[in-house]
Amino acid sequence: MTETSRSAGPTVQGYAGPAPTAWVGWVLFAGIMMMLTGGFAVIEGIVALVDKSYFHVGPHGLLVHMSYTGWGWTHIVLGTLAVAAGASLMTGRTWARVVAVTLAFVSAFVNLAFLAAFPIWSTIMITIDVLVIWAVTVHGREVRQDY
């Protein structure tokens, strides 16, 4: 006889959790937003490296006194990591969720420190980081890879 019924949901270390719901879309949204904002952070970092006069606040007007070269490399590294974490987040791996939340947390603080140089964009980035943290911590377990 063949069994046609499915279990209540994916198993996680012997625990059968609830079946995935429509909230899985929020986690996928978080992964896509991490890739998008990570790409934007890389571009912002390149601008900070190439055109130091683009930002209208001097480096000493920022919360953390660092040259725009330092800020540029910080944004490039964090942006690259965010793109990779966003792609990994959509696989449903636990480590990817931990990395995504950690990077979103760090990104929020970096953008807070960069707020004087780019206020509107930094505020948008912080808001997206908070949404990513919320989506991953509340609904991250629902996205699982089935192999």
HURAPE-V956486 format. One record per residue. N is the residue number from 0. RES is the residue in one small letter. D_FIRST is the distance of its C-alpha to the first C-alpha in Angstrom with 2 decimals. Layout:
# HURAPE-V956486
n=N res=RES d_first=D_FIRST
n=N res=RES d_first=D_FIRST
This chain:
# HURAPE-V956486
n=0 res=m d_first=0.00
n=1 res=t d_first=3.73
n=2 res=e d_first=6.55
n=3 res=t d_first=9.46
n=4 res=s d_first=12.12
n=5 res=r d_first=14.76
n=6 res=s d_first=16.91
n=7 res=a d_first=20.34
n=8 res=g d_first=22.02
n=9 res=p d_first=22.86
n=10 res=t d_first=23.53
n=11 res=v d_first=27.04
n=12 res=q d_first=27.64
n=13 res=g d_first=25.04
n=14 res=y d_first=26.04
n=15 res=a d_first=23.73
n=16 res=g d_first=26.30
n=17 res=p d_first=26.36
n=18 res=a d_first=24.91
n=19 res=p d_first=27.56
n=20 res=t d_first=29.98
n=21 res=a d_first=32.59
n=22 res=w d_first=34.90
n=23 res=v d_first=33.34
n=24 res=g d_first=35.82
n=25 res=w d_first=38.64
n=26 res=v d_first=37.51
n=27 res=l d_first=37.26
n=28 res=f d_first=40.67
n=29 res=a d_first=41.97
n=30 res=g d_first=40.89
n=31 res=i d_first=42.50
n=32 res=m d_first=45.62
n=33 res=m d_first=45.95
n=34 res=m d_first=45.91
n=35 res=l d_first=48.40
n=36 res=t d_first=50.76
n=37 res=g d_first=50.54
n=38 res=g d_first=51.73
n=39 res=f d_first=54.47
n=40 res=a d_first=55.51
n=41 res=v d_first=55.86
n=42 res=i d_first=58.07
n=43 res=e d_first=60.06
n=44 res=g d_first=60.56
n=45 res=i d_first=61.79
n=46 res=v d_first=64.21
n=47 res=a d_first=65.49
n=48 res=l d_first=66.13
n=49 res=v d_first=67.75
n=50 res=d d_first=69.73
n=51 res=k d_first=70.94
n=52 res=s d_first=73.07
n=53 res=y d_first=70.05
n=54 res=f d_first=69.60
n=55 res=h d_first=72.60
n=56 res=v d_first=72.52
n=57 res=g d_first=73.95
n=58 res=p d_first=71.84
n=59 res=h d_first=73.89
n=60 res=g d_first=72.92
n=61 res=l d_first=69.28
n=62 res=l d_first=67.84
n=63 res=v d_first=67.34
n=64 res=h d_first=70.33
n=65 res=m d_first=68.89
n=66 res=s d_first=69.91
n=67 res=y d_first=67.96
n=68 res=t d_first=67.10
n=69 res=g d_first=65.34
n=70 res=w d_first=63.62
n=71 res=g d_first=62.63
n=72 res=w d_first=60.92
n=73 res=t d_first=59.27
n=74 res=h d_first=57.79
n=75 res=i d_first=56.72
n=76 res=v d_first=54.93
n=77 res=l d_first=53.24
n=78 res=g d_first=52.34
n=79 res=t d_first=50.75
n=80 res=l d_first=48.74
n=81 res=a d_first=47.70
n=82 res=v d_first=46.42
n=83 res=a d_first=44.32
n=84 res=a d_first=43.09
n=85 res=g d_first=42.21
n=86 res=a d_first=40.10
n=87 res=s d_first=38.40
n=88 res=l d_first=37.87
n=89 res=m d_first=35.51
n=90 res=t d_first=33.11
n=91 res=g d_first=32.47
n=92 res=r d_first=33.66
n=93 res=t d_first=35.42
n=94 res=w d_first=38.41
n=95 res=a d_first=38.88
n=96 res=r d_first=39.10
n=97 res=v d_first=41.68
n=98 res=v d_first=43.67
n=99 res=a d_first=43.57
n=100 res=v d_first=44.91
n=101 res=t d_first=47.52
n=102 res=l d_first=48.72
n=103 res=a d_first=48.89
n=104 res=f d_first=50.91
n=105 res=v d_first=53.27
n=106 res=s d_first=53.56
n=107 res=a d_first=54.63
n=108 res=f d_first=57.38
n=109 res=v d_first=58.52
n=110 res=n d_first=58.83
n=111 res=l d_first=60.69
n=112 res=a d_first=63.14
n=113 res=f d_first=63.49
n=114 res=l d_first=64.00
n=115 res=a d_first=67.74
n=116 res=a d_first=67.35
n=117 res=f d_first=64.60
n=118 res=p d_first=64.30
n=119 res=i d_first=62.21
n=120 res=w d_first=59.75
n=121 res=s d_first=59.44
n=122 res=t d_first=58.76
n=123 res=i d_first=56.00
n=124 res=m d_first=54.46
n=125 res=i d_first=54.62
n=126 res=t d_first=52.94
n=127 res=i d_first=50.08
n=128 res=d d_first=49.77
n=129 res=v d_first=49.47
n=130 res=l d_first=46.75
n=131 res=v d_first=44.83
n=132 res=i d_first=45.17
n=133 res=w d_first=44.04
n=134 res=a d_first=40.97
n=135 res=v d_first=39.81
n=136 res=t d_first=40.52
n=137 res=v d_first=39.08
n=138 res=h d_first=36.00
n=139 res=g d_first=35.59
n=140 res=r d_first=32.56
n=141 res=e d_first=30.49
n=142 res=v d_first=30.75
n=143 res=r d_first=28.42
n=144 res=q d_first=27.48
n=145 res=d d_first=23.79
n=146 res=y d_first=24.28
